Amino acid sequence: MRSAVELLTPEGLLLRPWRSDDATTVLRAFAPPEMARQAGRPVTTTAEALEWIAGRESEREAGSGYTWAVLREGAALGSVAVTAVNHVHNTAWVSYWTTEAARGTGVATAGLRTLARWAFDGLGLHRLELGHRTNNPASCAVALRAGFGAEGIERKKLRYGDTRYDVERHARLATDDVNDG
């Protein structure tokens, strides 16, 4: 199952690896300043979007990360990823984002639930972690709805420009009750 190319959520969303023909969606997704900061590097041209996609492909090939586009009726609406895969401790970091048009529609939650199940069953992981800025209640709601319990605050962990942000850490274990179904 490690090499799974596509995953289907119970809600009918398709998770598949990002492809070069998704470059326009990636560009649009990283256009807002909030998303541009999270990209870690500029994604403002088609070439940069293709580099971002190629980076996801490289992680998949190396077995260190798996990133999927989340699609509804053929349109990519967001992304879910399990990265920093550590097979010694069977842990990984998860992340997610949606396009502006898909926010609040359940795309991130459905994608994250399916990704977690795959990471536990397909990769044999035991613990998945994520973090969000404490001033991002929408991201917190996604984490909680996807079964990731809050564990604590990491003070001033992230810096964007001259501003530092507290981060709330969440985790989900393979043995959590939320996984029984």
C-alpha positions in Angstrom: 0.0 0.0 0.0 3.0 2.3 0.4 3.1 3.0 -3.4 -0.7 3.7 -3.5 -1.2 6.2 -6.3 -4.8 7.2 -5.5 -7.0 7.2 -2.4 -10.7 7.8 -2.2 -12.4 9.4 0.8 -15.8 8.2 2.1 -17.1 11.6 0.9 -16.1 10.8 -2.7 -13.0 13.0 -2.9 -10.0 11.7 -4.8 -6.5 12.0 -3.4 -3.8 11.6 -6.0 -0.2 12.7 -6.4 0.3 16.2 -7.8 1.0 16.3 -11.5 2.6 18.9 -13.8 -0.8 19.7 -15.3 -1.8 21.0 -11.8 0.7 23.9 -12.0 -2.1 26.4 -12.5 -3.9 25.3 -9.3 -0.6 25.4 -7.3 0.0 28.9 -8.5 -3.5 30.0 -7.6 -3.3 28.3 -4.2 0.0 30.0 -3.2 -1.0 33.5 -4.5 -2.6 34.8 -1.3 0.1 36.2 1.1 -0.9 33.8 3.8 -0.3 30.8 1.6 2.9 32.2 0.1 4.5 32.3 3.6 3.6 28.7 4.1 5.2 27.6 0.8 8.6 28.3 2.3 9.8 29.7 -1.0 8.2 31.7 -3.8 5.7 30.0 -6.0 4.8 32.8 -8.3 5.6 31.5 -11.7 4.7 28.3 -13.6 8.3 27.2 -13.4 8.2 27.6 -9.6 4.9 25.7 -9.4 6.4 22.9 -11.4 9.4 22.9 -9.1 7.1 22.6 -6.1 5.3 19.6 -7.8 8.7 18.0 -8.6 9.7 18.4 -5.0 6.7 16.4 -3.9 7.5 13.7 -6.5 11.1 13.5 -5.2 9.9 13.1 -1.6 7.5 10.3 -2.7 10.3 8.5 -4.6 12.6 8.8 -1.5 9.9 7.5 0.8 10.2 10.6 3.0 6.9 12.3 2.2 3.7 11.7 0.3 1.6 14.6 -0.9 -1.7 14.4 -2.6 -3.9 16.8 -4.5 -7.5 16.5 -3.1 -10.0 16.6 -6.0 -13.7 16.8 -6.4 -15.1 16.1 -9.9 -11.6 16.4 -11.4 -10.8 19.8 -9.9 -7.9 20.1 -7.4 -9.2 21.9 -4.3 -6.4 21.3 -1.8 -3.5 19.3 -0.6 -2.8 16.8 2.2 0.7 15.5 3.0 2.5 13.2 5.4 6.2 14.2 5.5 9.2 13.8 7.7 8.4 10.1 7.8 10.5 8.5 10.5 10.4 4.7 10.3 12.6 4.3 13.4 9.9 5.8 15.6 7.0 5.3 13.2 6.1 9.0 13.2 5.4 11.7 10.7 4.3 15.3 10.2 1.0 16.0 8.4 -0.1 19.2 6.7 -3.0 20.4 4.7 -4.3 23.3 2.7 -7.2 24.2 0.5 -7.8 26.7 -2.3 -9.7 29.8 -1.2 -12.8 28.5 -3.0 -12.8 25.2 -1.1 -12.3 26.6 2.4 -15.1 25.6 4.8 -16.4 22.8 2.5 -14.9 19.8 4.4 -12.2 19.1 1.8 -9.3 19.4 4.3 -11.0 17.3 6.9 -12.0 14.5 4.6 -8.5 14.5 3.0 -6.8 14.5 6.3 -8.9 11.6 7.7 -8.1 9.5 4.6 -4.4 10.4 4.7 -4.1 9.4 8.3 -5.8 6.1 7.8 -3.4 5.4 4.9 -0.4 6.5 6.9 -1.3 4.1 9.7 -2.3 1.1 7.5 0.0 1.7 4.5 3.1 3.1 6.1 2.8 1.4 9.4 3.1 4.6 11.3 2.0 5.0 14.9 2.0 8.7 15.6 1.1 11.6 13.3 1.6 15.2 14.3 0.6 18.6 13.0 0.7 22.2 14.1 -1.1 25.4 13.4 -0.8 29.0 14.4 -3.0 29.7 17.4 -4.5 32.6 15.4 -5.8 30.1 12.8 -9.1 28.7 14.3 -10.1 27.2 10.9 -7.0 25.0 10.8 -7.6 23.9 14.4 -11.2 22.9 13.6 -9.9 20.8 10.7 -7.4 19.0 13.0 -10.0 18.3 15.6 -12.6 17.1 13.2 -10.0 14.8 11.6 -9.3 13.2 15.1 -6.1 15.0 16.0 -6.2 15.9 19.7 -4.6 19.1 20.9 -1.5 18.5 22.9 -0.1 21.9 23.8 1.3 25.2 22.7 4.8 25.8 21.3 5.5 29.4 22.1 6.8 31.7 19.4 7.7 28.7 17.2 7.1 30.3 13.8 8.4 33.6 12.4 6.9 35.2 9.4 8.6 38.5 8.7 9.2 40.2 12.0 6.3 38.5 13.8 6.6 35.3 15.8 3.5 33.0 16.3 2.6 30.5 18.9 1.7 27.0 17.5 -0.7 24.5 18.8 0.5 20.9 18.4 -2.0 18.2 17.6 -1.5 14.4 17.3 -3.3 11.3 16.3 -2.2 7.8 17.2 -2.9 4.6 15.3 -4.5 3.3 18.5 -6.9 6.2 19.0 -10.6 5.4 19.1 -11.3 7.6 16.1 -9.5 5.0 13.9 -12.1 2.3 14.6 -14.2 2.8 11.6 
